[in-house]
Amino acid sequence: MARPKKDAHIDLSARHDLTVGLIERLACPPGKAQKFLRDAVVPGLAVRVTAAGAKSYIFETKLNRRNIRRTIGDVKVWTLDGARSEARKLGVTIDQGQDPRELDKRAEVERLAREAAALKALQEEQRASVTVGEVWAEYLADRRPLWGERHYADHVTMAKPGGEISQRGVKRNPDGTKPLTKPGPVHELLALPLRELTPARIEFWAAEHAKVRPTYARLCWRCLKAFLNWCGEHPDYAALLTTTNPAKTKRAREALGKPAAKDDALQREQLPLWFSAVRRIQNPVISAYLQVLLLTGARPGEVLTLRWSDINIQWRGITIRDKVDGERVIPLTPYVASLLADLPKRNEWVFSSTRVLSMDPTNVERRTARREAQGKAPTRGDVVNASASGHLADPSAAHRCACETCGLQGLSLHGLRRSFASLTEWLEIPAGVVAQIQGHKPSATAEKHYKRRPLDLLRVHHERIEAWVLEQAGMKCTGDAGFKHA
């Protein structure tokens, strides 16, 4: 029998025993969108051809009096035997009363559910392995816009790894090398997975650090509690915590102890000794800083970061960046103005510092070597800790040395702020005036909502305070804001 020509007519109204040749000859009649060539071997199997010439195997039957048509696949991909086998499976499924389309939907839903479960398990595994250090870095980045510069720097410092050459002091190791900085208390916790930061682990950490630096350990513990509170409210990390806040336990609090109330302050009769010792400090920046600290009652960090742009000579005011209200303006009193006028304007900072500031004109290194050769310990009063920021970083060593020379040991920088508040009691200055100058929150309804003191009114009281303090210190005005010891 001769092979039919490629353009031979195929009767599409009848069923045919499908062959490869027959499928190749199949074409869509002109004017039609699609046509079907049905198989006589497997009921329901057919080849669909479109006007564009695309051909595919399909399966068509009825279920519950409704027509069901399902595409098996392209004739270029599926073999005829494979298409017939798939059509038989679909026929069996429908014969059992099941719709293949619903089965496919159900299978797709199950597949997506499995993939989602696998992804969730992977995410949980990754989240469970996240370390305290990774979350700590995210915490600092999230909270930094809401913090002050000093508060952020404290968090960075307490998590430092240490091991750097110390820039504080001049005391060297026995082998002549400079000592290395120690890791911050929080650093040892950073490598732990967050889920392992249990109450027992934090209690052990607190007990160990309380033996060395209890005050600093309490600060780190409070910051750690705030960090874990943030984790407890974070959707990704809340489930990793063993309790609501692992650091908030009675044992940890007891291990660190309660902070002792500070009461260091200058008495009226101690003012001459203190001013005499501070004015003898050979570094004029430190000497001025300490006197301004006492006469303004400001916080040590607020005075350290004063800029020249904060000093208003015309209206005689000082703008202080307050940790409570953002900023406050206090009077620029005559003696403080004279101190600031004598300071060098090396950069934007009022109390500026170069990389090494020495109270002695001789080279610090040679002085240290000479004292060690003489068998003497280096004196911390010979050097001031400066910072790359351009302003003084920690003048407490120089203040401590000055106090030791006049027998006022134990007086801290914050004690000068306490001294300002205490000394004003001698003059019976209104408590609200002192609080506004120092940047304390009002403690009464009238202070909060009714009393608004302008700068000139504050100046009346503040200049009176300054004049009285200088008088008690034995300082007398020589005219044009000049002062000298009596």
TAVEN-V307927 format. One record per backbone hydrogen bond with DSSP energy under -0.5 kcal/mol. NH is the residue of the N-H (numbers start at 0). CO is the residue of the C=O. If there is no record, write none. Layout:
nh:NH co:CO
nh:NH co:CO
//
This chain:
nh:7 co:4
nh:11 co:9
nh:13 co:10
nh:15 co:37
nh:17 co:15
nh:22 co:18
nh:23 co:19
nh:24 co:20
nh:25 co:21
nh:31 co:28
nh:34 co:48
nh:36 co:46
nh:37 co:35
nh:38 co:44
nh:39 co:15
nh:42 co:40
nh:44 co:41
nh:45 co:57
nh:46 co:36
nh:47 co:45
nh:47 co:55
nh:48 co:34
nh:49 co:53
nh:50 co:32
nh:52 co:49
nh:55 co:47
nh:56 co:72
nh:57 co:45
nh:58 co:69
nh:59 co:43
nh:60 co:67
nh:62 co:65
nh:65 co:62
nh:67 co:60
nh:69 co:58
nh:71 co:56
nh:72 co:56
nh:74 co:54
nh:76 co:73
nh:77 co:73
nh:82 co:78
nh:83 co:79
nh:84 co:80
nh:85 co:81
nh:86 co:82
nh:87 co:83
nh:88 co:84
nh:89 co:85
nh:90 co:86
nh:91 co:87
nh:92 co:88
nh:93 co:89
nh:94 co:90
nh:95 co:91
nh:96 co:93
nh:97 co:92
nh:99 co:97
nh:102 co:98
nh:103 co:99
nh:104 co:100
nh:105 co:101
nh:106 co:102
nh:107 co:103
nh:108 co:104
nh:109 co:105
nh:110 co:106
nh:111 co:107
nh:112 co:108
nh:113 co:109
nh:114 co:110
nh:115 co:111
nh:116 co:112
nh:117 co:113
nh:118 co:114
nh:119 co:115
nh:120 co:116
nh:121 co:117
nh:122 co:118
nh:123 co:119
nh:124 co:120
nh:125 co:121
nh:126 co:122
nh:127 co:123
nh:128 co:124
nh:129 co:126
nh:131 co:191
nh:132 co:189
nh:134 co:130
nh:135 co:131
nh:136 co:132
nh:137 co:133
nh:138 co:134
nh:139 co:135
nh:140 co:136
nh:141 co:137
nh:142 co:138
nh:143 co:139
nh:145 co:142
nh:146 co:142
nh:146 co:143
nh:151 co:147
nh:152 co:148
nh:153 co:149
nh:154 co:150
nh:155 co:151
nh:156 co:152
nh:157 co:153
nh:158 co:154
nh:158 co:155
nh:159 co:156
nh:162 co:180
nh:165 co:178
nh:172 co:176
nh:175 co:172
nh:178 co:170
nh:180 co:163
nh:183 co:159
nh:185 co:157
nh:186 co:157
nh:186 co:183
nh:187 co:183
nh:188 co:185
nh:189 co:185
nh:189 co:186
nh:191 co:188
nh:193 co:129
nh:195 co:192
nh:196 co:193
nh:197 co:195
nh:201 co:197
nh:202 co:198
nh:203 co:199
nh:204 co:200
nh:205 co:201
nh:206 co:202
nh:207 co:203
nh:208 co:204
nh:209 co:205
nh:210 co:206
nh:210 co:207
nh:211 co:208
nh:212 co:208
nh:216 co:212
nh:217 co:213
nh:218 co:214
nh:219 co:215
nh:220 co:216
nh:221 co:217
nh:222 co:218
nh:223 co:219
nh:224 co:220
nh:225 co:221
nh:226 co:222
nh:227 co:223
nh:228 co:224
nh:229 co:225
nh:230 co:226
nh:231 co:227
nh:232 co:228
nh:232 co:229
nh:233 co:229
nh:233 co:230
nh:236 co:233
nh:237 co:233
nh:239 co:236
nh:240 co:236
nh:240 co:237
nh:247 co:244
nh:248 co:246
nh:252 co:248
nh:253 co:249
nh:254 co:250
nh:255 co:251
nh:256 co:252
nh:269 co:266
nh:270 co:266
nh:270 co:267
nh:273 co:269
nh:274 co:270
nh:275 co:271
nh:276 co:272
nh:277 co:273
nh:278 co:274
nh:279 co:275
nh:280 co:277
nh:283 co:281
nh:286 co:282
nh:287 co:283
nh:288 co:284
nh:289 co:285
nh:290 co:286
nh:291 co:287
nh:292 co:288
nh:293 co:289
nh:294 co:290
nh:295 co:291
nh:296 co:292
nh:302 co:298
nh:303 co:299
nh:304 co:300
nh:305 co:302
nh:307 co:347
nh:309 co:306
nh:310 co:307
nh:311 co:309
nh:311 co:316
nh:312 co:310
nh:315 co:311
nh:316 co:311
nh:317 co:329
nh:318 co:309
nh:319 co:317
nh:319 co:327
nh:321 co:319
nh:325 co:321
nh:326 co:324
nh:327 co:319
nh:329 co:317
nh:331 co:315
nh:332 co:330
nh:336 co:332
nh:337 co:333
nh:338 co:334
nh:339 co:335
nh:340 co:336
nh:341 co:337
nh:341 co:338
nh:342 co:339
nh:345 co:343
nh:349 co:305
nh:351 co:348
nh:351 co:349
nh:352 co:389
nh:356 co:383
nh:357 co:355
nh:358 co:381
nh:359 co:381
nh:366 co:362
nh:367 co:363
nh:368 co:364
nh:369 co:365
nh:370 co:366
nh:371 co:367
nh:372 co:368
nh:373 co:369
nh:374 co:371
nh:375 co:370
nh:381 co:378
nh:382 co:379
nh:383 co:356
nh:384 co:393
nh:385 co:383
nh:386 co:390
nh:389 co:386
nh:391 co:350
nh:392 co:384
nh:393 co:384
nh:396 co:393
nh:398 co:394
nh:399 co:395
nh:400 co:396
nh:401 co:397
nh:402 co:398
nh:403 co:399
nh:404 co:400
nh:405 co:401
nh:405 co:402
nh:406 co:403
nh:407 co:402
nh:410 co:407
nh:411 co:409
nh:415 co:411
nh:415 co:412
nh:416 co:412
nh:417 co:413
nh:418 co:414
nh:419 co:415
nh:420 co:416
nh:421 co:417
nh:422 co:418
nh:423 co:419
nh:424 co:421
nh:425 co:422
nh:426 co:423
nh:427 co:423
nh:427 co:424
nh:428 co:423
nh:432 co:429
nh:433 co:429
nh:434 co:430
nh:435 co:431
nh:436 co:432
nh:437 co:433
nh:438 co:434
nh:439 co:434
nh:447 co:443
nh:448 co:444
nh:449 co:445
nh:450 co:445
nh:451 co:449
nh:453 co:451
nh:457 co:453
nh:458 co:454
nh:459 co:455
nh:460 co:456
nh:461 co:457
nh:462 co:458
nh:463 co:459
nh:464 co:460
nh:465 co:461
nh:466 co:462
nh:467 co:463
nh:468 co:464
nh:469 co:465
nh:470 co:466
nh:471 co:467
nh:472 co:468
nh:473 co:470
nh:474 co:469
nh:475 co:483
nh:477 co:481
nh:478 co:481
nh:481 co:478
nh:483 co:475
nh:485 co:473
//
